[in-house]
């Protein structure tokens, strides 16, 4: 789910845009909450009227939700994503509208919140909302097993063979916990549509795809840790085999460890 958002004014103009059925085959006002008005234009006029009791000019928070082109996404996924956006940005209880558009058989959605807290008559500060939306978007892709856009993979999860000395020492001091490794593995899985792509994604992060002692797929870190692909991606062994094939042609754990140790020794000598 690609999420794009802005803080804005112009409630009436936004309502007219959302009700535009010229560019959309079907328009549905799905939800109006927290407004006295029962129609979209009335709700936006009401949001504007409330904002006049404050100094806030960009009194609306507007978010568009666009699913992957090849996916037929149910309303419940949109609703779940909208709730996450609301909770993560501290907008629970704020007046809100949700509108669905359909164009060429594809559904997308728009959610608009009033930023004004009517009890305190202050505008909600939406700090770092772009980063929050990016996290929610990534979670939605991974949960629904959609192919993750390459740009969503954490660029900080770099191959340690490309570190400078300072970067290597910092990474060693900080360490890597299991949650970070699991998130990285899930991102690699979601961004890959083949065994080769998954193997390359792991390699770019300093991990080697290998054959485990029990014939399963594993990843070996540059430190020699062995991570079960099934466990760290949250996928069943059957799903892993379906995507990656049988592991017979992969290096063994010992071979992967030896290769990683050799490369890291050369890297440490260089830096």
Secondary structure, 3 states (H helix, E strand, C coil): CEEEEEEECCHHHHHHHHCCCCCCCEEEEEEEECCCCCCHHHHHHHHHHHHCCCCCCCCEEEEEEECCCCCCCCHHHHHHHHHHHHHHCCCCCCCEEEEEEEECCEEEEEEEEECEECCCCEECCCCCHHHHHHHHHHHHHHHCCCCCCHHHCCCCCCCHHHCCHHHHHHHHHHCCCHHHHHHHHHHHHHCCCCHHHHHHHHHCCCCEEEECCCCCEEEECCCCCEEEHHHHHCCCHHHHHHHHCCHHHCEEHHHHHHHHHHHHHHHHHHC
